């Protein structure tokens, strides 16, 4: 049995965040001419330097922000941060 955090585990949590905040599930959609358009508000994962972070699309030009200010971190640390973020937005 493995305790390894996988990309699909993080993607599941990001989908939950998008659903709970009424944001699009995909960062981009293709229009009728086949061009991609960004979906402001969407949360998605960004990967670089062997790490991962939560990004949020902030404008129609495709600009993003590091929503949790973690920088690129390990999957496990991001998993904990995403669960905390979900708990905060679902707090009643």
N, C-alpha and C positions, 0 to 999 in steps of 0.2 A: 504494500500500500504506500502511495506516494503523497507527500505533503506539498509537492511542487505546485506553484502557482503558474498556470498556463495562460497564454494570450486569450484563449476563449473564456477563461474565468473573468479576466478584466473586461473583455468585450460585453459579457453578460451584464456586469455592473454598470457599464457605460450606457447600455441600452435601457436599463432600469432608470438611470438618471435622466436620460432624454425623455422617457415615457412619463416619469413623475413630474418633470418640469414642462411638459407639453412642447418639447422641441423636436425638430425633425430627427429621424433615426440615422440619416446619412449626411455626411458633410457636403456632398455635391449631388445634384440631379442633372440629368441630360435633357435639354429642351428639344423641340421638334426638329431643329436644324442640326442636332447632334453636338451642340456646344454644352459644356458643363457650366453650371451656375452654382455658386456657393449658397448654403443654407444657414444664414445667421442664426445664432442661438444653439446650434448643434454642438454637442460634446463628442469628442472622439480622441483616440489614442495617437500620440506622436512617438516615433521611435528614432533614436540616434545615439551614437557613442556607447552602444551596448545597453542602453537604458530606455525607459518609457515614462511618459508623463501625460496628464490629462490636458487636452486643449479644448478651447471653445471658440467656434467661428464667431467673429464679432462684426463683420461687415460683408457686403456683397462682393467686395474685391478679393475675398479669401483671407483677410487678416485674421490672425488667431491670438489668443492670450493663454498663458500658463495659469489656468484657473486656480490651482491649489498651491502655486509657487513652490513646487517641489523640485523643479528642474528635472533632468533625466535621472531617474532613480531605478531601483530594482523593482521587479514585478511584485514581490512580496510587500515592500513598503507602499507601493501604489495601491495594492489590494486593500491594505489597512486604511489608507487615506480615502479611497473610494467608498468603503463601507461607512466610515465616519461621516463623509459628505452626504451619503444617502440617509443616514440616521438623522442628520441635521435638517434635511429638506422634508423629511417625513415626520418630524417632531410635531406632536399635537398638544 
